[in-house]
């Protein structure tokens, strides 16, 4: 079970004349829930975007499921992209589509499923993220912040991904909603056996969800291990990051 | 390595029962290779099988689970053998209430009438909105008359520059070309009658009074009207208009009024500019085609085109500018926070502005039919 879902080697990224990553290595095994933490501007979101092929590194390689993202064959590239789902920080729901159509969109793009099956799948995904069928006809503009995240999560889950990437999943949610959202992701992880990579600033989210933590600092992955291992490390950034109100309570 | 999905009918000897054996990876990836065949096989298996065996199932996701669930008629078959994780899937489906589609209620026979009524009401609401916008603008002007320090000079001047000065090259180019075309076409007809010199009358009246204002209006509606609608629309989408309102700044005063004022100021000037360039184009073409001296053209023009035509053209510019800016702002403020609405309102804004301009143009033409034309 030690197959790497994500494998980053010697990644260098240069943005606006400054090095964001220099010699970054990262391995994420199947079934892990990895939190990517780091200071503001440390390149967490940039790394996440490079993992999903939205940004290109200046040097180095990124492989998902053992395959490079940039494939000369568009069919293979698309097939690889269907194996992961992304939850963008602000949801990135299609504003012209209803909740139903947002979730149905990737399924229809497959051109494989009939409309009845899609309908049942959409209702199932909605139920999975604890939304009601009556929410299906709503437009994204009519949703609250927490609901936008749930719908976006349902859309990310639409094509049965093996890998789920979350950018700041609980940013902008109040503590109650953020705890509920974390619980939801955790439940989905258990039910579907997903590999989850998420970027966060929130220590509560981190402690509740992550099985492993990757610390991004000094332009590379400074440390990668379980939360207990990380917090005992003696490094100024890690001390500062985990110092305020650290709840030394592992995820298990 | 996962084996792709399969379904197999086994006849249990002696008991006369058919056992359906489901095996492989019933996931989106595993099913996608041969979806239609599997669906057909599943349907026929569901019709004949009395017992199900899912022990060799290697993987299951919601697509596979729902396909099986649907084939079973949304409940578990009486005789089924499967492991706990698979059972958990179907229990979840049952808990989430995944079931057949509810039949939509039949459409009322009055539905077309109701749709028509809805459209009429929507149109009525738009008229109310326009009236509200006009009223608010009037109040704003009154307010500014009493508090001149609130006049948004900077915004107005920025809009005059964007909608007026920056439109000069394109209106000049289009005006010049239309002048040339008009002159060529008229010259061919006129020379048949030996009435060459009347080209000055035709171009003068036609361009100054009619074509100049209309050309500018169409160009400005397409160029600035759409930009205004899109700008206000995006400001609505990003809640910038709400932010302004929260700061106690009137959106009509700061956003709508400067646009209206700018177009009312800039349009007559653009009309004069475009008409001049178009006349120049016509004059050049007349020189080439009819060998009509430019000095003669310039000397004859004020004689055959009374100066009141220039005023009519300028007034048309003011009216058209008012129509374009108001239409653009009206539709901009109607944009709802989604991309579809932004696109639809921008299109409608330009189409409505041009239609209204031509409508107003015909009204003005009828009202001024006895003015400024030599008989």
Interface residues (C-beta under 8 A of the other chain):
Chain A: X94 X95 X96 X110 X112 X113 X116 X117 X119 X120 X121 X123 X124 X125 X127 X128 X139 X140 X141 X159 X160 X191 X192
Chain B: X27 X28 X29 X32 X35 X61 X62 X63 X66 X67 X70 X88 X92 X93 X96 X97 X98 X101 X237 X336 X337 X338 X339 X340 X341
